[in-house]
């Protein structure tokens, strides 16, 4: 496993968070929409080179028919509070791992070691052009855990990371101590309602985004989060679009959408053995592939918040907590409520 240097700002954020005080948010998190639109954006490589993260980034060497590297951060528990337990944070599809900053902070204060991987195909990790599967992402995640000496660990998975967490926990229950699912997608089998889309169609849709349309896309994730706080997601995408390797990025985005479409998790909930907490925003309307559904199908497909209620009703052993007035990312929109529920569940 190999270290790489983050920006000076990221290192300062990491050092500031080493004590019990909260980690500083990555500098990009505070950028305003006005600032983004007024300045000329610098190109950014498709592995998010130079994008600020809240701690040092390391790499795990893997092989997917070609050499690849899986980026991750590894934070120790805050001094004096070590529980000898680790939590793995699994990111969503359209979110870089700087969005975990506050979650990393409260977990460390509670005494947990925190591991934050970027999955292959996402964020700072390699982006091979290949067929993607949750089985491969699970294997990569377990390879990282093995390399770090983690036999068992808690998991918090958000959105697509929630799908990954369900695949991981259902197939390897002995590895997962407790499971937190934050607004996981895949609670509906999209194949029952939406026809399959070609790789070219999905790639073309991703290529069509400009700054305004991508901002509107990101805004739909949130209900109450100020625009300035989600603007960095827009900034990063627009900087990626200036990269000479952007076509590779678009192809990989489309390939991972095919993975999501073909591997829903609804039927896996019955095989979950670890204690599970399902937390959702009551106003989360996230529905992948909805643009490709007929008008009749759109009426049948429940938004994520309703799909989560259906899952909880069908599986009463799962603890379900719903946050009112919150959308797809409770840990950003209702951080303190999210912290309270997660720490109570994990036994902090």
N, C-alpha and C positions, 0 to 999 in steps of 0.2 A: 504494500500500500504506500502510495507516494503522496507527499505534501505538495501543494502549490500555494503561492502567495496570493492573498486577496488584496484589494486596494487598501491604502492606509486608513481610509474612513471605515472600512469593514473591520480592520484589526482593532481600531479604537472602540468600535461598537462591541466587539467580542471581549476585549479587556474590561470594558466598563461593566459588562454583564457577569463577570466572573465572581463577583460578590453577590450578596443577597438582593441587591437592587435589580430592577428589571433591566433586561438588555435594551440597549438603544436600538431604535428602529433603524433598519438599513436606510441610508440617506435617500435612496430613490423613493422610498415610501412617502416622503414628505413633499415631493415635488408637486406643484400646482398645475392645473390644466393650462392656466395662462402662461406659466413659464415654459411648459412643453411646446406650446404653439408659437411662442415668440422667438425661440432660439432655433438654430439649425442643429438638427440631431446628428450625432456621430454614428457611423455604421457600427454594428456589433456583430461579432461572429455568431454562428448558429448554436454554439455551445455556451452562449452567454458570457463570453470572455470579458472580464472587467466589470460585470454587473455586480453591485455590492451585495454581499451576503453577511449575515450577522456573526460569522465566525470563520476560521480557517477551513478551506476546502481541501479534502484529500481525495485520492482516487484508488479504486480497486480495479486491477487489471482483469478483464474477462475476455472470452473469445466467442464470437458469434459468426464464425466463418471468416472473420477478420478480427484483428485486435481491437478491442473496445475498452473504454474506461468508464466506470461508474463513479460519479462524484458523490461525496457525502460529507457531512459534518458530524463531529463526535464531541459532545459537550459533557464534561463531568458535572456531577451534582455540586451545588454550592457548598462551600466549606462548612463542615460541622453538621451536615444534614444527610449524609449518605445513607441510602436505604439498601444499597447493593441490588437495586433493581433498575432496569433500563426500559425506556419507552422508545419505540420506533415510530416516526412520523412519516406517513405516506401521502405525498402531495396529490392535488388534483391535476387534471389535464392541462388547463390553461393558466396555471399558477406556478410561478417560480418559488423556491423554498424560502425566500426572504419573508414570505407572508406568514411563516411560522414563528416570527421573532418573539411575539408576546407569549405564545404557547411554550416555546423553549424556556423563556424566563420563569414562568410560574412553575413549570415542572422541575426545573433546577432548584428553585427555592424550596420546593417540597421534598427535595432529596433524591430526585431521579437523575440517572445518567440519560442523556437524550441523543439519539442517533437520527440523523436527518438525511436520508438518501435522495438523490435525484435518479429516477429510473432511467434505464437505457432508452434512448429516444426522446428524452425530455431535458430541458433546462441545461445544466452544465455537463451532462453526460454525453457520451458518443451517440451519434445518430446514424446507425447503419440502415441502409435501405434493404429491408427484409420483411418477411411476414412476422408480425408481432402477435404474441399470445400472452395471456395472463400466466400460463404455466412457466414461461420463460422469465417473466418478471418475478414470480414467486421464487424460482430457482436463484435468480440473481440476488434477491433480498436475503435469502437464507445463506448464500455464499458470503455476503457481507456480514451477517450475524455470526457465522462460523469463524470468519477471519478475525472478528472482534472478541471471540471467546464467549458469545452469548448463546447459551443453550435454550433459555426461555426468556421471553420479554413481553411487555405490554405493547399493544399496537393502537395507534390512532390513525385512521384513514379518512381522508376527505374526498368527496366526489368520486373521480375515477380511482383515487387512492383507497376509497372505501370499497369499491369493487375488488381491487387487488387484495385488500385486507380480508374480505370474505373468502376469496379463493385460497388465500394463505391459511386462514384459520380452519376452514372446512377440510382442507387436505392435509394439514399438519397441525392438528389440535394440540399435540404435546409441546409444540414450540411456543404457543401463544398463551400467556398467563391470563390476560384480560383484553377484551376487544372493545374499542370505541369507534363507532361508525358515525361520521359527521356528514350528513346530507349525501349519502352514497347514491350514485346513479346506478342504473342497471336493475332497479327494483321492478321494472316493467320489461317484459320480453318484447323489445321493439320489433322483432321479426313478425310478431302476431298482428301488427298494425301498419307497418311501413315497409314498402318493398326494398330489396337490397339495392344499394347504390354502387356504381362502379368507382374504382379508384380515381379515374379521371374526373368524374363528377365531383367527388369530395375535394380533390385537389384544386379544381377550378373555383369552387366556392371559397376555399381558403385564400386563394390568390386574389379574389375580388375585393377583399377588405382594404379600405383606405382608412385614414385616421378617424374620420367622423363615424363611419359604419362600425369600425372595431370598438370605438368608445361606446356606441349605443349597445353593441353586443355585451360588453363587459358590464355596463350599467344595469342590465337586466338581472345580474346576479344579486344585486343589493337593493335593500328597501330604504335604509336610513344612513348608510355609510356616506360621509361627505365625498363629493366627487374628487377632491384633491387627494384623498386616501386611496382611491382605486386608479387614479391616473397613471401611476407607474406601470401598471399592467399594459396600458396603451402605449406608453413610451417605449417599453422594451420591445413590443411587437413592431412598432414603427422603425426602431433601430435595426431589428433583425431583417426587416424588409430591404434595408440598404446594403445588406451583405451580398457579396458575390455568390455565396453558397445558399442563398435563400430558396432556390428551387429544391434543394435537398431537404431543407426544413419543411417545406410545404408537402413534399412527398411523404415524409415521415409522419406529419400530422394526419394526413389522410389514411395512412396505414394503421395508425393507432385508433382512428375512428372505426375502421373495419373490425378491429379487435373488440372494441366496446359493443358494436352491433351484434357480433357473433357469439359473445360470451356473457350473457346476462347472468345475474346472481340470484334472482328471486327464488329459484328452486333450491339453492344451496343453503338457505337459512334453516331449513329443517335438519341439516347435518352439522350445524354449528355446536360445538361442545364448550368452548371457553365462555365464561360469563360475558354478556354482551350488553353494551349501552348504545342505543340509537338516539342521536341528538339531531334535531332538524329545525330549520326555520319554518314557522307556520305559513310564511308567504313565499316559500321556495317554489317557483314555477318551472324550474329547469327540466327540460325535456329534450334530450338529444334527438336529432333527426326529424324534429317536428316539421321542419320546412318541407320535407319530402313526403309528408302524409297527405292523404286526401282530406277534404273538408269533413267528411263523415268520420274518418279515423281520428281526426283531431278532437272530435267530441267524445270519443271513447277513451282516449289515453289520459290517465290521471296525471296531474302535475306531481312533482316529487313529494311535496308535503303530504298529499293524499295517499300516494303510493306507500310512504313510510307508515302512515296510520294503518293501512291495510296489512302491511307486514307485521306490525306490532300486534294487531288483533289476531292474526293467524298464528303468531308465535308468542304466547303470553310470558314465556320465560325471559324474553328480551325486555329490558327496561327501556322505555321510550320517553324522552323528554323533548317537548316542543317549545320553542321560544317565540312568543308573539311579536309581531312587527319586525321579523327578521327574515332574510332571504337565504341565499345558498351558502353563505360563509359565516356561520355563527361566531366563529372564533375571532372574526374581525368586527362584526356588528354588535355582538353581545359578549365581549371578552370576559368580563367579570362573571356573568352567569355561566358561561361555558367553563371557566376555570372552576367555579364552585361545583358544578355537576361532575366534571371529569375527576377532580381530586377526591371527591366523596366516593365515587365509584372505584377508583384505583386503590383507595385505602390509604391516602396520603396522611 
